[in-house]
Amino acid sequence: MKILHIACLAGLLWLTGCATTGAPSPDQAGTDPKAIPSTARSSTHTPQIPNGPLKPITAAQASSGEVASLSAPADLWDRIRRGFAMPDLQHELVQDREQWYATRPDYMQRMTERSSKYLFHIVEELERRGMPTELALLPYIESAFNPQAVSSAKAAGMWQFMPATGNYFDLKQNAFRDDRRDVLASTRAALDYLQKLHGMFGDWHLALAAYNWGEGSVGRAIARNQKQGLGTSYTDLNMPTETRMYVPKLQAVKNIVANPDAFRTELPLIENHPYFQTVDITHDIDVALVAQLAGIREEDFRALNPSYKRPVILAAGTPQILLPWDNAKVFQRNLEARREGQYASWTVWSVPTTMSVAEAAQRAGMSEADLRSMNNIPPRMLIKAGSALMVPRANTTRQDVSSHLADNGQVALTPEIVTRRTTVRAGKGETVASIARRYKLTAANVADWNDVRANAAFKVGQQVVVYLPVRQAQANARAGSSNNKRSAAPPARKGGTPSKVKRR
């Protein structure tokens, strides 16, 4: 029994020693016991509670392992400043652009107010990808944040995509919409492109130069400098003036946003909150009806959905629309409450054969002027077969436009051939068929114009009526005038060439 009692005491002493091994000894710490934090010497722990509520960290912070700030940004400008990560460009052109922007407060005010609709989404996307938030300021340089901007080189949208580059990044451009202007699609494409360029050059300044000038141009400029033993940074390269000013412009705007007081600039308040929501649509619907159901002006709707070219939204091509945050619920409630009538008053008609605008308008049941205006058809043009025209939708139509038409519909035109009534004199042995062959006409038309049969023959010198394209008729007239100067009554030539041409 005594042996058992001693064994139990020894076990308790051993367990007590294990429980104290978690705290470092003076020897382990290499310091005086007083230097050991009280939390290590005490068996109790006092939690450290931060001031204010805890905020979730962003995806970029989580992936990078950074510690998020416990204080939320005061506004979106503050949030942008916190994400600055590009090296600053030190150059005299930066000071020049700072002065330019700072002396135009009205321009800055309009530009920054316009950006308030789109900045939150762009910043969210940049943070999600772990990209520098300076890039959210790039549309200030590209388009002054105008999604309807079009350059002289046909670049469009607030990110200014050229047609070919837009196609490469899957930005649809058809008769009904241009995704280079779409807020979500163009931002996705622009950030994809910038990431691709940064991966190619390993430098944000060079990536931005390539975004403006083209990756091939920047690559060749770098190769030239390398061959000559020169530097290959942004400031070392020989480039066009526009590209030379590109990064200094962005740096100037960044500096103003970083410290507006230093430039006597006041930035409008932009809340750190989404401006818009995406809303699903399941039927083709008029733009005017969307604005009505959402309780907003049509121009406000188009500011958030600038890619739409027509008065109707085709659900098969764009199943989501953007609406102001507070109006999205209003729209959904009103749409659910709407039980009667159609959602769309327009549809798409695929033209079965090449025809004139007048004929197409007659078939569509609308005036020629309205058809031209709705589908941007200029004068003296024919509509080619397969063209997708926007036309009124019948009350009995229940089927929406197909996804193929919604995504690929185009209006293809060809110049209208303007003809002029012309008379020619028949040569020896001339027939309807020979006249038709000479002027590349159909025998049926020649016969109809002259009220004869298709196999009829003409007498020598007989006047034959034909309708020729204007240029060809003018050429024939000049030839006839020249012949008249040589002889008042020239003989008929061999081969049936007319001796005289008249125009009426």
C-alpha positions in Angstrom: 0.0 0.0 0.0 2.8 2.4 0.9 4.5 1.6 -2.4 1.2 2.4 -4.3 0.9 5.7 -2.4 4.5 6.7 -3.4 3.9 5.8 -7.0 0.8 8.1 -7.1 2.7 11.0 -5.6 5.5 10.5 -8.2 2.9 10.5 -11.0 1.3 13.8 -9.8 4.7 15.5 -9.6 5.5 14.4 -13.1 2.2 15.7 -14.5 2.8 19.0 -12.8 6.1 19.4 -14.5 4.5 18.7 -17.9 1.9 21.4 -17.3 4.6 24.1 -16.7 6.8 23.3 -19.8 4.6 25.6 -22.0 6.0 28.7 -20.4 9.7 29.5 -21.4 12.2 29.3 -18.6 14.7 32.1 -18.1 17.3 30.0 -19.8 15.1 29.3 -22.8 14.2 32.9 -23.2 17.7 34.1 -22.7 16.4 37.0 -20.5 15.6 37.9 -17.0 12.2 36.4 -15.8 10.9 40.0 -15.4 11.4 40.4 -19.2 9.0 37.7 -19.9 5.5 39.1 -20.9 3.0 38.9 -18.1 0.7 36.9 -20.4 3.4 34.2 -20.5 3.9 34.2 -16.7 0.2 34.3 -15.8 -2.2 31.5 -16.2 -4.9 33.9 -17.3 -5.1 35.8 -20.6 -6.6 39.2 -21.2 -8.0 39.5 -24.8 -7.1 42.5 -26.9 -10.3 44.0 -28.2 -10.0 46.5 -31.1 -11.8 49.8 -31.2 -14.8 49.6 -33.5 -16.4 46.6 -35.3 -14.3 44.0 -37.1 -14.4 44.1 -40.9 -13.9 41.1 -43.3 -10.6 41.1 -45.2 -10.7 41.2 -49.0 -9.9 38.2 -51.2 -6.6 39.8 -52.3 -5.5 40.3 -48.7 -6.4 36.7 -47.8 -4.5 35.3 -50.7 -1.4 37.5 -50.0 -1.3 36.8 -46.3 -1.5 40.5 -45.4 -3.1 41.8 -42.2 -6.2 43.9 -43.0 -6.6 47.2 -41.4 -9.2 47.2 -38.6 -10.6 50.6 -39.7 -12.9 50.7 -42.7 -12.1 53.2 -45.5 -13.9 56.5 -45.0 -14.9 56.5 -48.7 -14.0 55.0 -52.0 -11.1 57.4 -52.5 -9.6 56.3 -49.2 -10.0 52.7 -50.3 -8.2 53.4 -53.6 -5.3 55.1 -51.8 -4.8 52.1 -49.6 -4.4 49.9 -52.7 -1.8 52.0 -54.5 1.0 49.5 -55.3 2.7 50.8 -58.5 6.1 52.5 -58.3 5.8 56.3 -58.7 7.0 57.8 -61.9 9.4 60.7 -61.3 9.4 62.8 -64.4 9.0 66.5 -65.4 6.0 65.4 -67.5 4.2 64.4 -64.4 4.4 67.9 -62.9 3.2 69.3 -66.3 0.1 67.1 -66.2 -0.5 67.8 -62.5 -0.6 71.5 -63.4 -3.0 70.8 -66.3 -5.5 69.0 -64.2 -5.2 71.2 -61.2 -6.0 74.3 -63.3 -9.2 72.8 -64.6 -11.4 72.2 -61.6 -14.7 72.1 -63.6 -13.3 69.4 -65.9 -12.1 67.4 -62.9 -15.4 67.7 -61.2 -17.4 66.5 -64.2 -15.0 63.6 -64.7 -15.0 62.4 -61.1 -18.7 62.7 -60.8 -19.2 60.7 -63.9 -16.9 58.0 -62.5 -19.0 57.6 -59.3 -21.3 55.1 -61.1 -18.4 52.7 -62.1 -15.5 53.1 -59.7 -16.7 50.8 -56.9 -17.1 47.9 -59.3 -13.6 48.5 -60.8 -12.0 48.7 -57.4 -13.7 45.5 -56.3 -12.4 43.7 -59.4 -8.9 45.0 -59.0 -8.8 43.9 -55.3 -10.2 40.5 -56.2 -7.4 40.0 -58.7 -4.7 41.5 -56.4 -3.9 44.3 -58.9 -2.8 47.9 -58.0 -5.8 50.2 -57.5 -4.1 53.0 -59.5 -5.5 51.1 -62.5 -9.0 52.2 -61.4 -8.0 55.7 -62.4 -7.0 54.6 -66.0 -10.4 55.4 -67.6 -9.8 59.0 -66.5 -7.0 59.0 -69.0 -8.7 56.9 -71.7 -12.1 58.4 -71.9 -12.7 60.7 -68.9 -15.0 57.8 -67.7 -17.4 58.3 -70.6 -18.6 54.9 -71.8 -19.9 56.4 -75.0 -16.6 57.9 -76.0 -15.3 57.0 -79.5 -11.8 57.9 -80.6 -10.7 59.0 -84.1 -9.2 55.5 -84.5 -12.6 53.9 -83.7 -11.7 52.8 -80.1 -14.9 52.8 -78.0 -16.0 52.7 -74.4 -14.5 54.0 -71.1 -11.6 51.5 -71.6 -11.2 52.4 -75.3 -11.0 49.1 -77.0 -10.3 48.9 -80.7 -12.7 46.6 -82.7 -10.2 43.8 -83.2 -8.9 43.9 -79.7 -12.5 43.8 -78.4 -13.2 40.7 -80.5 -10.0 39.1 -79.1 -11.3 39.6 -75.6 -14.8 38.4 -76.5 -16.5 41.8 -76.5 -19.5 41.3 -78.9 -20.1 44.0 -81.5 -23.2 43.5 -83.5 -26.3 45.4 -84.7 -27.8 45.5 -81.3 -25.0 46.0 -78.8 -21.4 46.9 -78.5 -19.8 45.2 -75.4 -16.8 47.6 -75.6 -19.1 50.0 -73.9 -20.6 47.5 -71.4 -19.5 48.3 -67.9 -19.0 44.8 -66.7 -17.7 43.2 -69.9 -15.3 45.9 -70.8 -13.8 46.1 -67.3 -13.3 42.4 -67.3 -11.6 42.6 -70.7 -9.4 45.6 -69.7 -8.1 43.9 -66.6 -7.5 40.7 -68.4 -5.5 42.6 -71.0 -3.5 44.5 -68.4 -2.7 41.4 -66.5 -1.6 39.8 -69.8 0.7 42.7 -70.6 2.2 42.8 -67.1 3.0 39.1 -67.4 4.7 39.9 -70.7 6.8 42.8 -69.6 7.0 42.4 -65.8 6.6 46.1 -65.3 3.4 48.1 -64.9 4.7 51.2 -66.7 5.6 49.1 -69.7 2.3 47.3 -69.5 0.5 50.6 -69.6 2.6 51.7 -72.6 1.6 48.5 -74.4 -2.1 49.1 -73.5 -1.9 52.4 -75.3 0.7 51.7 -78.1 0.4 48.0 -78.6 2.4 45.1 -77.2 4.3 44.6 -80.5 5.4 48.2 -80.6 6.7 48.2 -77.0 8.4 44.8 -77.6 10.2 46.2 -80.7 11.2 49.4 -78.9 12.7 47.3 -76.1 14.6 45.1 -78.6 16.0 48.2 -80.3 17.3 49.6 -77.1 18.8 46.3 -76.1 20.6 46.1 -79.4 22.1 49.5 -78.8 23.0 48.8 -75.2 20.4 51.3 -73.9 18.0 51.1 -71.0 14.6 49.4 -71.4 12.5 51.2 -68.8 9.4 53.3 -69.7 11.4 56.5 -69.8 14.2 55.0 -71.8 12.1 53.9 -74.8 11.5 56.0 -77.9 7.8 56.2 -78.3 5.0 58.4 -79.8 4.0 61.5 -77.9 0.7 60.1 -76.8 2.3 57.1 -75.2 5.1 59.2 -73.7 2.4 61.3 -71.9 0.3 58.3 -71.0 1.8 57.1 -67.7 2.6 60.7 -66.6 -1.1 61.5 -67.0 -2.0 58.5 -64.8 0.7 59.4 -62.2 -0.7 63.0 -62.1 -4.2 61.8 -61.4 -2.9 59.4 -58.8 -1.0 62.2 -57.1 -4.1 64.4 -57.0 -6.2 61.6 -55.6 -3.5 60.8 -53.0 -3.4 64.4 -51.8 -6.2 66.6 -53.2 -5.5 69.4 -50.7 -2.0 69.9 -52.1 -3.5 70.7 -55.5 -6.4 72.7 -54.1 -8.8 70.1 -55.5 -12.0 68.8 -54.0 -13.0 65.3 -54.9 -16.7 64.6 -54.8 -17.8 62.1 -52.1 -18.1 58.5 -53.5 -19.4 56.1 -50.9 -17.6 52.8 -50.4 -20.8 51.0 -51.5 -22.0 49.5 -54.8 -23.7 52.0 -57.1 -25.6 49.4 -59.1 -27.0 45.8 -58.9 -27.2 43.2 -61.7 -30.8 42.1 -62.4 -31.7 39.1 -64.5 -34.2 39.4 -67.3 -35.9 36.4 -69.0 -37.8 38.1 -71.8 -37.0 40.7 -74.5 -38.0 44.0 -73.0 -38.1 47.6 -74.1 -35.6 50.0 -72.5 -38.4 52.5 -71.9 -40.4 49.9 -70.0 -37.4 49.0 -67.8 -36.8 52.6 -66.9 -40.5 53.0 -66.1 -40.7 49.9 -63.9 -37.5 50.9 -62.1 -38.6 54.5 -61.5 -35.6 56.0 -63.2 -35.0 58.2 -66.3 -34.1 56.4 -69.5 -30.8 58.4 -69.7 -29.9 57.1 -66.3 -30.5 53.5 -67.4 -28.4 54.0 -70.5 -25.6 55.4 -68.4 -25.3 52.1 -66.6 -26.1 50.0 -69.7 -24.3 52.0 -72.5 -23.8 49.0 -74.8 -27.4 48.8 -76.0 -27.8 50.4 -79.5 -31.6 49.8 -79.9 -34.7 50.5 -77.9 -35.1 46.9 -76.8 -33.0 44.5 -74.8 -32.6 41.0 -76.2 -32.6 38.6 -73.3 -30.9 35.9 -75.3 -27.9 38.1 -75.8 -27.8 40.1 -72.5 -29.6 38.2 -69.8 -28.6 40.8 -67.1 -29.0 44.5 -66.9 -27.6 47.0 -64.4 -29.9 49.2 -62.2 -29.1 51.7 -59.4 -28.8 49.9 -56.1 -32.1 51.1 -54.6 -34.1 50.8 -57.9 -33.3 47.2 -58.6 -35.8 45.9 -56.0 -38.4 48.4 -57.3 -38.0 47.1 -60.8 -38.3 43.5 -59.7 -41.5 44.2 -57.7 -43.1 46.1 -60.5 -42.1 43.5 -63.1 -43.7 40.7 -61.1 -46.8 42.8 -60.7 -47.2 43.4 -64.4 -49.5 40.8 -65.8 -50.8 42.2 -69.1 -49.3 43.2 -72.4 -46.0 42.4 -74.0 -42.6 43.4 -72.6 -41.1 44.2 -76.0 -42.6 46.2 -78.9 -39.6 45.5 -81.2 -38.2 42.3 -82.6 -35.6 41.2 -85.2 -36.3 40.2 -88.8 -33.7 38.3 -90.8 -34.1 39.7 -94.4 -34.6 36.7 -96.8 -33.2 38.3 -99.9 -31.3 41.4 -101.0 -33.9 44.2 -101.3 -34.3 47.9 -101.3 -35.1 49.8 -98.1 -38.5 50.7 -99.5 -39.4 47.1 -100.1 -38.1 46.1 -96.6 -40.1 48.9 -95.0 -43.2 47.8 -96.8 -42.8 44.2 -95.6 -42.0 45.3 -92.0 -45.1 47.6 -91.9 -43.2 50.8 -91.2 -42.2 53.9 -93.1 -38.9 53.9 -95.0 -37.6 56.8 -92.9 -38.4 55.0 -89.7 -36.7 51.8 -90.9 -33.6 53.8 -92.0 -33.4 55.6 -88.7 -33.9 52.5 -86.5 -31.3 50.5 -88.3 -28.8 53.3 -89.3 -29.2 52.7 -93.1 -27.8 55.5 -95.2 -29.2 56.6 -98.5 -28.6 54.8 -101.8 -27.9 51.4 -100.2 -29.6 48.0 -100.6 -30.1 45.6 -97.7 -28.3 42.3 -98.2 -29.8 39.0 -97.6 -29.3 37.7 -94.0 -29.3 41.2 -92.5 -30.9 41.5 -89.0 -33.3 44.4 -88.9 -35.0 45.8 -85.9 -38.8 46.0 -86.8 -42.1 46.4 -84.9 -43.2 43.3 -83.0 -46.7 42.1 -83.8 -49.1 41.8 -80.8 -49.5 38.1 -81.6 -45.7 37.4 -81.5 -44.8 35.4 -78.4 -41.3 34.1 -79.3 -38.3 36.2 -78.3 -35.3 36.8 -80.5 -33.0 33.7 -80.7 -29.5 33.7 -79.1 -27.9 33.3 -82.6 -29.4 36.5 -83.9 -29.0 38.4 -80.6 -25.2 37.6 -80.6 -24.4 37.7 -84.3 -27.0 39.9 -86.0 -25.5 42.4 -88.4 -26.9 44.8 -91.0 -25.1 44.2 -94.3 -25.5 46.8 -97.0 -24.4 47.1 -100.7 -24.5 50.2 -102.8 -27.7 50.7 -104.7 -27.2 50.7 -108.5 -28.7 53.9 -109.8 -29.8 53.5 -113.4 -30.7 56.0 -116.1 -33.0 55.6 -119.1 -30.8 55.5 -122.2 -31.5 54.9 -125.9 -29.1 53.2 -128.3 -29.3 52.5 -132.0 -29.4 48.9 -133.1 -26.7 47.7 -135.5 -27.1 45.2 -138.4 -28.5 41.9 -137.2 -29.1 43.3 -133.7 -31.5 41.3 -131.4 -32.8 41.6 -127.9 -30.3 39.0 -126.8 -27.3 40.7 -128.3 -28.3 44.1 -126.8 -28.7 42.4 -123.4 -25.2 40.7 -123.7 -23.5 43.9 -124.7 -24.8 45.9 -121.7 -24.9 42.9 -119.2 -28.6 43.0 -118.9 -31.3 40.3 -119.0 -33.1 39.7 -122.3 -36.4 39.8 -120.4 -35.7 43.3 -119.2 -34.7 44.6 -122.6 -37.8 43.0 -124.2 -40.0 44.5 -121.5 -38.5 48.0 -121.8 -39.1 48.0 -125.6 -42.4 46.1 -125.6 -41.2 43.3 -127.8 -40.7 39.6 -127.4 -37.5 38.2 -125.9 -36.5 36.6 -129.2 -37.2 39.8 -131.3 -34.8 41.4 -133.7 -34.2 45.1 -134.3 -33.9 47.0 -137.6 -30.6 48.7 -138.3 -30.6 52.2 -136.7 -33.7 51.4 -134.6 -33.7 53.1 -131.2 -33.6 50.7 -128.3 -34.4 51.7 -124.7 -32.1 50.3 -122.0 -31.6 51.3 -118.3 -27.9 51.5 -117.5 -26.0 52.3 -114.3 -25.3 56.1 -114.2 -21.6 55.8 -114.8 -22.0 53.5 -117.8 -24.8 55.7 -119.2 -22.5 58.7 -118.9 -19.7 56.9 -120.6 -22.0 56.0 -123.5 -23.1 59.6 -123.7 -19.5 60.9 -123.9 -18.8 58.3 -126.6 -21.9 59.4 -128.5 -21.0 63.1 -128.2 -17.5 62.4 -129.6 -18.9 60.5 -132.5 -21.3 63.4 -133.2 -18.3 65.8 -133.5 -16.7 63.5 -136.1 -19.8 63.0 -138.2 -23.3 64.1 -138.1 -24.5 60.7 -139.3 -21.8 58.0 -138.9 -22.5 54.6 -140.4 -23.2 51.6 -138.2 -20.1 49.7 -137.1 -19.6 46.0 -137.5 -20.3 44.0 -134.4 -23.5 45.9 -133.6 -22.0 48.8 -131.8 -24.5 51.6 -131.7 -23.8 54.6 -133.8 -25.4 57.1 -131.5 -26.5 57.3 -127.8 -29.2 59.6 -126.5 -30.2 60.4 -122.9 -33.5 61.6 -121.7 
